[in-house]
């Protein structure tokens, strides 16, 4: 993901956040997420046509931004903001063709 061009429907700053957040997530939580059954789609999915708008078609990495993962279970991840508030991401495995993995979004032509 880090070496591919930014997909046309994703702002550059958001793509950079996805790449760095995904790398950080895998480094810190990858083994535990895998042991709990999380898949690449659970982590890296986006909506094929509206990747920045369709939150219901997004994996965990889409929501990381400047948040830190504090805990994971088989069905959720708890995220903490810099201010200390928490949010819960509920795992939802992709079930239709509108979901793609982030690196499948396109060729980066703008």
N, C-alpha and C positions, 0 to 999 in steps of 0.2 A: 504494500500500500504506500509506503513512504516514497518509493521511486516512481510511481505512476503519476501521470498528469492529473490535475484537479478536474473532476467531472464537471461538465458544463452547468449542471443544476445545483451545484454546491458552492457557496462562497469560499474563497481561498482560506480565510481565517477559520472557518468552520471545519474545512478539510484538515487543516493543520492540527486543530484541536482533536479531531477524530483519530488522526494518526498518533499523536502523542498520548492521548488518553487510552487508546487501544493498547499501545506498547506498555504503558504503565500498568494497566489492568492485567495484562497477561503476565508481566513480570511479578507483580505482587500477589495476584489471586488466581492465576491460570491453573495451577495444579489443583487447587481446591474447587474451582468452578468445574473443571473436567471431572473430578471425583464425584461431584454432585449431579453430573449429567448435562451440564450446560453445553450447548453446541455452538459452532461458529455462527449460525443464524441467530441464536438467542443473543449473541453479543454484537454482531456486526451487520444485522439486516437493516435495510432502508426500503422505502417505497420506490419502486422503479421509476415512476413519472414525477412524483412529488416528494423527494427525499427530505426536504426541509419542512414540509407542512404536515405530513401524515405521521403523527406520533404513534398512532395505533399500529403502524407498520415498521416500528423501529426497535432495534436491539439496544442493549444496555449502553454501548459506547456512545450512542447518539445523545445520551443524557449526562455524560460525565462532565464535560466542560471543565470548570474549575472545582468540581466536587471531588471528594475522596470517598472511596468505598470503605465502609466501616465494618460490614458484615454481609455474608451471603448464606443463603439456604438453598434448598432444591428449587424453590419457587420465587425467590425475591432477593434483591440486593438493597441494603440500606446505604444511602449516600449522605454525606455531610457537607454542608457549605462552609465557606470560610467564617461565617458568623456563628456557626455551630448548630444551625437548624438542620433537621434531617428530612429526607425524602425517601420514599420506598419505590423502587422499580419492581414491578411484577412481571415475571418471566412469561412470555407468550411466544411459543414456537411458531414460526411462519407456516401457514397452511395453504397459501395460494400463490399464483404466478406473479402477483404484484410485488412480492417480496424479492429482493436481491441482496446479495452480499455487497458491502460497500465497494469493493474492488471490481464489481461487475457493472457499475453504473454507466460506464461509457468511456469514450476515448479522450475526454478532456477538451474537445474542440469547443471553443467559445466564440 
